[in-house]
Amino acid sequence: MDRRHFITKGAGAVIASSLPKKLKLFPNGAVSAESIGTAPSQARSERNATGRHRIGVNYTPSNNWWFCWNEWNVDPINRDLDAIAALGADHLRIMLVWPYFQPNLTWVSGAHLERLSELLTLMAERKLDALVTVFTGQLSGWYFLPPFNKPDPALYSDPEIWAAQELLIHELAHTMKAHDNIIGFDFGNEMNTCWSAEPAVGDAWMVKMFALMNSAYPGGVHVNGTDHKPWFQPTTFSPRALAANPFPVVHTYPYWTNALKYGGPMDPPSTRLLVAFAALVRSYAGDPQKPVWVGEFNTCIESLPEKLQAAWLETAVTAAIQSGVSWFTYWDSHDVDRKFAFNPLEYSLGLLTNDGRVRVQGRVFKQLAAAYSGKPVVFPTIAPPPPPVQHNFGATWKWMLDFLEWKPKSAGM
């Protein structure tokens, strides 16, 4: 299922009320992790070590969504950040809407860079670190393509667009270097959902972009946060290339990944989806101790009550912690304001409502952050099975279900 297309109904699935009685997790055994790069400050380097858990959230501004870049008002942002910090989050993933920041091939908006700098300062005051998401051309079902966009696969192959990308990265890095609460760059918000290419082309561009980001902002933790599809089928980036990155990122939603085809919201294909994805990444990487960052996760099941969403969150994160997942960034902080036309699902995804009420899952998030943030990661010591022989949805799901030792009742498997 494709997150780009609006839905008007919930999953419509019957919700199971009991949690799985037994979780098959990797054997215990502490394994030290390697930090990614050398950050300018020792404190930041320690915070960004992949051998310690981090728990944060994708920030969705309560006032005017990310349109707020164009109607800047720090008062509601301050309230948002206070509320997020009170939940115990230690980092935010923030979205730079590409055409707002770079409306022309050869020019980056100074005003928007100043607003980014101010946001980073406000975050630092609350001890919130920032993952800066750059080439955001699709966000929550809406497209934000730059005026100089060209047909696929130009974003990954056109020299003129590459020059524009270089310019933006250097301008952003210059702004970010004034702050000590930077994690690094995320390439974009699931770039493969709006710009496609053959995987060989996408992989080659990814290598160049990592080199550019490491040069422009040395010591950062730079990642490529795609959606789930490259792990399931050939599109834009290959799973082996993604898994080979220093810190692979996965976006795991039971609804969008079709986990509900194999069980209810509280069955293992949903509650242990993060575990299965981490194992899949490590299988492609050929490394059972590969650090994994779950960069987006939620059920995205509109019909799921708050209490069950909270139960899913607790079960999913606890299982993933026990399987050695390093970092977690929940989607998202706040519900989208209903004055905007969005997929109805976006009005109920937050840890907080649009007016700031902490949801049940927000209280669970706070407990999880208090329990695990900053604690050492216990990595698995036994390798997962080899990757799926075929690179398609059916074969990949069979691999994950076998790993989870889960037999669907009526999935034809």
C-alpha positions as CSV (number, residue, x, y, z in Angstrom):
1,M,0.0,0.0,0.0
2,D,1.2,3.5,-0.9
3,R,1.3,6.3,1.7
4,R,1.1,8.9,-1.1
5,H,-2.6,8.0,-1.8
6,F,-5.3,9.2,0.6
7,I,-7.5,6.8,2.3
8,T,-11.0,7.5,3.6
9,K,-11.6,4.5,5.8
10,G,-9.6,2.7,8.5
11,A,-8.2,-0.7,8.2
12,G,-11.5,-2.2,9.1
13,A,-9.7,-5.2,10.7
14,V,-11.0,-6.9,13.8
15,I,-8.8,-5.8,16.7
16,A,-7.3,-8.5,18.8
17,S,-7.1,-7.5,22.5
18,S,-4.5,-9.8,23.8
19,L,-0.7,-9.4,23.5
20,P,1.5,-12.2,22.2
21,K,2.4,-14.5,25.0
22,K,5.9,-15.3,23.9
23,L,8.4,-13.1,22.0
24,K,11.2,-14.8,20.0
25,L,14.0,-12.4,20.5
26,F,17.7,-12.5,19.8
27,P,19.9,-14.1,22.5
28,N,21.3,-11.6,25.0
29,G,24.9,-10.7,25.0
30,A,26.2,-7.2,25.1
31,V,28.2,-6.1,22.1
32,S,29.9,-2.7,22.0
33,A,28.8,-0.5,19.1
34,E,30.9,1.8,16.9
35,S,30.0,5.5,16.9
36,I,29.3,7.0,13.5
37,G,32.0,9.6,12.7
38,T,33.5,12.1,15.1
39,A,31.3,14.9,16.1
40,P,32.8,18.4,16.8
41,S,32.0,18.1,20.5
42,Q,32.6,15.1,22.8
43,A,29.2,15.4,24.4
44,R,27.5,15.3,21.0
45,S,29.6,12.4,19.9
46,E,28.6,10.4,23.0
47,R,24.9,11.2,22.4
48,N,25.2,10.1,18.8
49,A,26.8,6.8,19.6
50,T,24.8,4.0,18.0
51,G,25.6,1.8,21.0
52,R,23.2,3.7,23.2
53,H,19.5,4.0,22.7
54,R,17.9,7.2,21.6
55,I,14.1,7.8,21.6
56,G,12.7,10.8,19.8
57,V,9.9,11.9,17.5
58,N,9.1,13.3,14.1
59,Y,8.1,16.8,14.8
60,T,4.8,18.0,13.3
61,P,4.2,21.7,14.3
62,S,0.7,22.1,15.8
63,N,0.3,25.6,14.4
64,N,0.1,25.7,10.6
65,W,1.9,22.3,10.1
66,W,5.2,22.7,8.1
67,F,3.6,25.6,6.3
68,C,4.9,27.4,9.4
69,W,8.2,27.8,7.6
70,N,6.4,30.5,5.5
71,E,4.5,32.1,8.4
72,W,7.0,32.1,11.1
73,N,5.8,32.4,14.7
74,V,8.0,31.0,17.5
75,D,5.3,31.1,20.2
76,P,3.4,28.0,19.3
77,I,6.7,26.3,18.4
78,N,8.0,27.0,21.9
79,R,4.8,25.4,23.4
80,D,5.3,22.4,21.1
81,L,8.9,21.9,22.1
82,D,8.1,22.2,25.8
83,A,5.4,19.5,25.5
84,I,7.7,17.2,23.5
85,A,10.6,17.7,26.0
86,A,8.2,16.9,28.8
87,L,7.6,13.5,27.2
88,G,11.3,12.7,27.5
89,A,12.2,12.8,23.8
90,D,15.9,13.4,23.2
91,H,15.7,14.2,19.4
92,L,13.5,15.5,16.7
93,R,13.4,14.8,13.0
94,I,12.5,18.1,11.3
95,M,11.3,18.6,7.7
96,L,12.7,21.2,5.4
97,V,10.2,21.6,2.6
98,W,12.5,21.7,-0.4
99,P,10.9,24.4,-2.6
100,Y,10.5,26.7,0.4
101,F,14.3,26.6,1.2
102,Q,15.5,26.5,-2.4
103,P,13.0,27.9,-4.9
104,N,15.6,28.3,-7.6
105,L,18.5,26.2,-8.8
106,T,21.1,28.8,-7.8
107,W,19.6,30.4,-4.7
108,V,18.7,29.3,-1.2
109,S,16.4,31.4,1.0
110,G,18.3,33.3,3.7
111,A,15.1,33.9,5.6
112,H,14.4,30.1,5.8
113,L,18.0,29.4,6.9
114,E,17.5,31.9,9.7
115,R,14.3,30.2,10.7
116,L,16.0,26.9,10.7
117,S,18.8,28.3,12.9
118,E,16.2,29.7,15.3
119,L,14.4,26.4,15.5
120,L,17.7,24.6,16.3
121,T,18.4,27.1,19.1
122,L,14.9,26.6,20.6
123,M,15.5,22.9,20.5
124,A,18.9,23.1,22.1
125,E,17.4,25.1,25.0
126,R,15.3,21.9,25.7
127,K,18.2,19.5,25.1
128,L,16.6,18.2,21.8
129,D,18.9,17.2,19.1
130,A,18.0,17.6,15.4
131,L,18.0,15.3,12.4
132,V,17.6,17.7,9.5
133,T,15.6,16.2,6.6
134,V,16.6,17.9,3.4
135,F,15.1,17.0,0.0
136,T,11.5,16.8,1.2
137,G,9.4,16.5,-1.9
138,Q,6.6,14.5,-0.4
139,L,5.2,14.8,3.1
140,S,2.0,13.3,4.6
141,G,0.5,12.6,1.2
142,W,1.2,16.0,-0.4
143,Y,3.9,16.8,-2.9
144,F,6.4,19.7,-2.7
145,L,8.4,19.4,-5.8
146,P,11.0,22.2,-6.5
147,P,10.3,24.4,-9.5
148,F,13.3,23.0,-11.3
149,N,12.1,19.4,-11.0
150,K,12.5,17.2,-14.1
151,P,11.1,13.8,-15.0
152,D,12.6,10.7,-13.4
153,P,15.4,9.8,-13.0
154,A,16.7,13.3,-13.3
155,L,16.9,13.9,-9.5
156,Y,19.5,11.2,-9.3
157,S,21.3,11.8,-12.6
158,D,21.0,15.3,-13.9
159,P,24.2,17.5,-13.4
160,E,22.2,20.7,-13.1
161,I,20.0,19.3,-10.3
162,W,23.1,17.8,-8.6
163,A,24.7,21.3,-8.5
164,A,21.5,22.6,-6.9
165,Q,21.6,19.8,-4.3
166,E,25.3,20.6,-3.6
167,L,24.4,24.3,-3.0
168,L,21.6,23.5,-0.6
169,I,23.7,21.0,1.4
170,H,26.6,23.5,1.8
171,E,24.2,26.3,2.8
172,L,22.5,24.1,5.4
173,A,25.8,22.8,6.7
174,H,27.0,26.4,7.2
175,T,23.9,27.1,9.3
176,M,24.0,23.9,11.2
177,K,27.7,24.3,12.2
178,A,26.7,27.1,14.6
179,H,24.8,24.7,16.7
180,D,25.9,21.8,18.9
181,N,22.6,19.8,18.9
182,I,22.9,18.4,15.4
183,I,22.6,14.7,14.6
184,G,23.1,15.1,10.9
185,F,21.2,15.0,7.6
186,D,18.4,12.7,6.5
187,F,18.5,12.7,2.6
188,G,14.7,13.4,2.5
189,N,11.3,12.2,3.6
190,E,11.1,8.9,1.8
191,M,12.5,10.3,-1.4
192,N,11.7,7.1,-3.4
193,T,8.0,8.0,-3.0
194,C,8.3,11.0,-5.3
195,W,11.5,10.4,-7.4
196,S,12.2,7.0,-8.9
197,A,15.1,5.4,-10.6
198,E,16.6,2.1,-11.4
199,P,18.4,0.9,-8.2
200,A,21.8,1.1,-9.8
201,V,21.2,4.8,-10.5
202,G,19.8,5.4,-7.1
203,D,22.6,3.6,-5.3
204,A,25.3,5.5,-7.2
205,W,23.6,8.8,-6.3
206,M,23.4,7.7,-2.7
207,V,27.1,7.1,-2.5
208,K,27.8,10.6,-3.9
209,M,25.3,12.2,-1.5
210,F,26.8,10.5,1.5
211,A,30.2,11.7,0.4
212,L,28.9,15.3,0.0
213,M,27.2,15.3,3.4
214,N,30.3,13.9,5.1
215,S,32.4,16.5,3.5
216,A,30.1,19.4,4.2
217,Y,29.2,18.4,7.7
218,P,31.9,16.0,9.0
219,G,31.1,13.9,12.0
220,G,27.4,13.9,11.5
221,V,25.1,10.8,11.5
222,H,23.8,11.0,7.9
223,V,21.0,8.6,6.8
224,N,18.7,7.8,3.9
225,G,15.2,7.4,5.3
226,T,13.3,5.6,2.6
227,D,9.9,4.1,3.0
228,H,9.5,0.3,3.2
229,K,9.2,-0.4,-0.5
230,P,12.9,-0.8,-1.4
231,W,13.1,-3.6,1.1
232,F,10.2,-5.4,-0.6
233,Q,10.7,-4.8,-4.3
234,P,13.2,-3.3,-6.8
235,T,12.8,0.5,-6.6
236,T,15.3,3.4,-6.5
237,F,17.6,2.0,-3.8
238,S,18.7,-1.6,-3.4
239,P,18.3,-3.3,0.0
240,R,21.9,-4.4,0.0
241,A,23.1,-0.8,-0.6
242,L,20.8,0.6,2.1
243,A,21.9,-2.1,4.6
244,A,25.6,-1.4,3.8
245,N,25.2,2.2,5.0
246,P,26.8,2.9,8.5
247,F,23.4,3.4,10.1
248,P,20.5,2.0,8.1
249,V,17.0,3.5,8.7
250,V,13.7,1.7,8.3
251,H,10.2,3.1,8.3
252,T,7.8,0.5,9.7
253,Y,4.0,0.8,9.8
254,P,1.8,-2.3,10.1
255,Y,-0.9,-0.7,7.9
256,W,1.3,0.4,5.0
257,T,3.6,-2.7,5.0
258,N,0.5,-5.0,4.7
259,A,1.3,-6.6,8.1
260,L,-2.5,-6.8,8.7
261,K,-2.7,-9.3,5.9
262,Y,-1.0,-11.8,8.3
263,G,-2.7,-11.0,11.6
264,G,-4.4,-8.4,13.8
265,P,-2.9,-5.2,15.1
266,M,-1.8,-7.0,18.3
267,D,-0.4,-10.1,16.6
268,P,3.4,-10.5,16.0
269,P,3.4,-9.4,12.3
270,S,2.4,-6.0,13.6
271,T,3.8,-5.8,17.2
272,R,7.2,-7.3,16.1
273,L,7.4,-5.6,12.7
274,L,10.4,-3.6,14.0
275,V,12.1,-6.8,15.1
276,A,11.6,-8.4,11.7
277,F,12.8,-5.3,9.8
278,A,15.9,-5.1,11.9
279,A,16.7,-8.7,11.2
280,L,16.0,-8.2,7.5
281,V,18.5,-5.2,7.4
282,R,21.1,-7.3,9.2
283,S,20.6,-10.2,6.8
284,Y,21.3,-8.0,3.8
285,A,24.2,-6.4,5.6
286,G,25.7,-9.7,6.5
287,D,26.2,-8.4,10.1
288,P,24.1,-9.5,13.1
289,Q,25.4,-6.5,15.0
290,K,24.5,-3.8,12.4
291,P,23.0,-0.8,14.2
292,V,19.5,-0.1,13.0
293,W,17.4,3.1,13.4
294,V,13.6,3.0,13.2
295,G,13.2,6.4,11.8
296,E,9.4,6.3,11.5
297,F,6.9,4.0,13.2
298,N,3.3,4.0,14.2
299,T,0.4,1.6,13.4
300,C,-1.3,4.0,11.0
301,I,-4.5,2.0,11.8
302,E,-7.2,4.7,12.0
303,S,-9.7,2.4,13.8
304,L,-7.3,1.5,16.6
305,P,-8.3,3.0,20.0
306,E,-5.8,5.0,21.9
307,K,-5.3,2.3,24.6
308,L,-4.5,-0.3,21.9
309,Q,-2.2,2.1,20.1
310,A,-0.4,2.6,23.4
311,A,-0.3,-1.2,24.0
312,W,1.1,-1.7,20.5
313,L,3.8,1.0,21.1
314,E,4.9,-0.5,24.4
315,T,5.0,-4.0,22.9
316,A,6.7,-3.0,19.7
317,V,9.5,-0.9,21.3
318,T,10.2,-3.3,24.1
319,A,10.6,-6.2,21.6
320,A,12.8,-4.0,19.4
321,I,14.9,-3.0,22.3
322,Q,15.4,-6.6,23.2
323,S,16.4,-7.4,19.6
324,G,19.1,-4.7,19.6
325,V,17.5,-1.8,17.7
326,S,19.5,1.3,18.5
327,W,17.3,4.4,17.9
328,F,13.6,5.1,17.6
329,T,11.8,8.1,16.2
330,Y,8.0,7.9,16.5
331,W,5.6,9.4,13.9
332,D,4.7,11.9,15.1
333,S,4.6,14.6,17.8
334,H,1.2,16.4,17.2
335,D,-2.0,15.7,15.3
336,V,-2.4,17.8,12.1
337,D,-4.9,20.7,12.5
338,R,-8.2,19.7,11.0
339,K,-8.5,23.1,9.2
340,F,-6.1,21.6,6.6
341,A,-7.2,19.1,4.0
342,F,-5.2,15.9,4.8
343,N,-5.6,12.2,4.8
344,P,-8.0,11.8,7.9
345,L,-5.4,9.5,9.4
346,E,-3.1,12.5,10.0
347,Y,-5.6,14.0,12.5
348,S,-4.9,11.3,15.0
349,L,-1.2,10.1,14.7
350,G,0.3,12.3,17.3
351,L,1.5,11.6,20.8
352,L,-0.3,14.9,21.5
353,T,-3.5,16.2,20.1
354,N,-3.3,19.4,18.1
355,D,-4.3,21.4,21.1
356,G,-1.7,19.7,23.3
357,R,-3.5,17.0,25.2
358,V,-1.1,14.1,25.9
359,R,-2.6,10.9,24.4
360,V,-2.4,7.5,26.2
361,Q,0.4,6.5,23.8
362,G,2.2,9.8,24.7
363,R,2.2,8.6,28.3
364,V,3.6,5.2,27.3
365,F,6.2,7.0,25.1
366,K,7.3,8.9,28.2
367,Q,7.7,5.7,30.2
368,L,9.7,4.1,27.4
369,A,12.0,7.1,27.1
370,A,12.6,7.2,30.8
371,A,13.4,3.4,30.8
372,Y,15.7,3.2,27.8
373,S,17.0,6.5,26.5
374,G,20.8,6.5,26.9
375,K,21.0,2.9,28.0
376,P,23.5,0.6,26.2
377,V,22.2,-1.4,23.3
378,V,22.4,-5.2,23.6
379,F,23.1,-6.4,20.1
380,P,22.3,-9.9,18.8
381,T,25.1,-12.4,18.6
382,I,23.5,-14.9,16.2
383,A,23.1,-14.0,12.5
384,P,19.7,-14.0,11.0
385,P,19.0,-16.3,8.0
386,P,20.3,-15.3,4.5
387,P,18.1,-12.7,2.7
388,P,15.0,-13.7,0.7
389,V,15.9,-15.5,-2.5
390,Q,13.4,-13.3,-4.4
391,H,13.0,-9.6,-4.0
392,N,9.2,-9.1,-3.8
393,F,6.5,-8.6,-1.2
394,G,5.5,-12.3,-1.0
395,A,9.0,-13.7,-0.6
396,T,10.0,-10.9,1.8
397,W,7.0,-11.4,4.0
398,K,7.5,-15.1,4.0
399,W,11.1,-14.5,5.2
400,M,9.9,-12.2,8.0
401,L,7.1,-14.5,9.1
402,D,9.5,-17.5,9.2
403,F,11.9,-15.4,11.3
404,L,9.1,-14.5,13.7
405,E,7.9,-18.1,13.7
406,W,4.4,-16.9,13.0
407,K,1.9,-19.0,10.9
408,P,-0.9,-16.8,9.5
409,K,-4.3,-18.4,9.7
410,S,-5.5,-17.4,6.3
411,A,-2.8,-15.7,4.2
412,G,-2.3,-18.5,1.8
413,M,1.3,-19.2,3.0
